[in-house]
């Protein structure tokens, strides 16, 4: 499963599913919090993006947040609602990637899902690459930021460390990946992702 739709309105849920399925996504749907919890907890369904309605028959959609953190912490969450307000914004702060207001145009839905699912897939691939080469969590973070196009100064700011520390992290990454430059690491990552069928935008090593 790529996309989880949590929506109780059958017409709306069917319309979203039809649009996303036509684009090639594998979609599952839950009509209630209980059904959504069952899908999130089931290891056979590892989705990348969830479209979450707020007014569900058995409660507020944001009640799923602790369950998402427990079962699918990397899940990209999109709130789709006609009743989104400030309290919802406060409760979902730092956990919601986007908000779409009903009624949702198909192109808006497609655009948000494609962007978030692609980002999630790339993130998962970088994590797999880091695990394969036994990178530490901080070294993996350096790689994530580099893939996002950051230079070493920007990476240092993002990590809250000195630029010299980032240079040290890169040296450790070079040793573990048997490369000798940032360009070499990124080229190796790109080859790995190509074998996995994942596309990355052109990334240039920046010092």
NORWO-V663871 format. One record per backbone hydrogen bond with DSSP energy under -0.5 kcal/mol. CO is the residue of the C=O (numbers start at 0). NH is the residue of the N-H. If there is no record, write none. Layout:
[[CO,NH] [CO,NH]]
This chain:
[[1,47] [1,48] [2,4] [2,27] [3,5] [3,50] [4,6] [4,29] [5,52] [7,9] [8,12] [9,13] [10,14] [11,15] [12,16] [13,17] [14,18] [15,19] [16,20] [17,21] [18,22] [19,24] [20,23] [24,26] [25,1] [25,2] [27,4] [29,6] [30,56] [31,35] [32,36] [33,37] [34,38] [35,39] [36,40] [37,41] [40,42] [41,44] [43,45] [44,46] [47,75] [48,3] [49,51] [49,77] [50,5] [50,52] [51,79] [53,55] [53,60] [55,58] [58,55] [59,62] [60,63] [61,64] [63,67] [64,68] [65,69] [66,70] [67,71] [71,74] [74,76] [75,49] [76,96] [76,97] [77,51] [78,80] [78,99] [80,101] [84,87] [84,88] [85,89] [86,90] [87,91] [89,92] [91,94] [91,95] [94,76] [97,78] [99,80] [104,107] [104,108] [105,109] [106,110] [107,111] [108,112] [109,113] [110,114] [111,115] [112,116] [113,117] [114,118] [115,119] [116,120] [117,121] [118,122] [119,123] [120,124] [121,125] [122,126] [123,127] [124,128] [125,129] [126,130] [127,131] [128,132] [129,134] [130,133] [135,139] [136,140] [137,141] [138,142] [139,143] [140,144] [141,145] [142,146] [143,147] [144,149] [145,148] [150,154] [151,155] [152,156] [153,157] [154,158] [155,159] [155,160] [161,164] [161,165] [162,166] [163,167] [164,168] [165,169] [166,170] [167,171] [168,172] [169,173] [170,174] [171,175] [172,176] [173,177] [173,178] [174,177] [180,184] [181,185] [182,186] [183,187] [184,188] [185,189] [186,190] [187,191] [188,192] [189,193] [190,194] [191,195] [192,197] [193,196]]
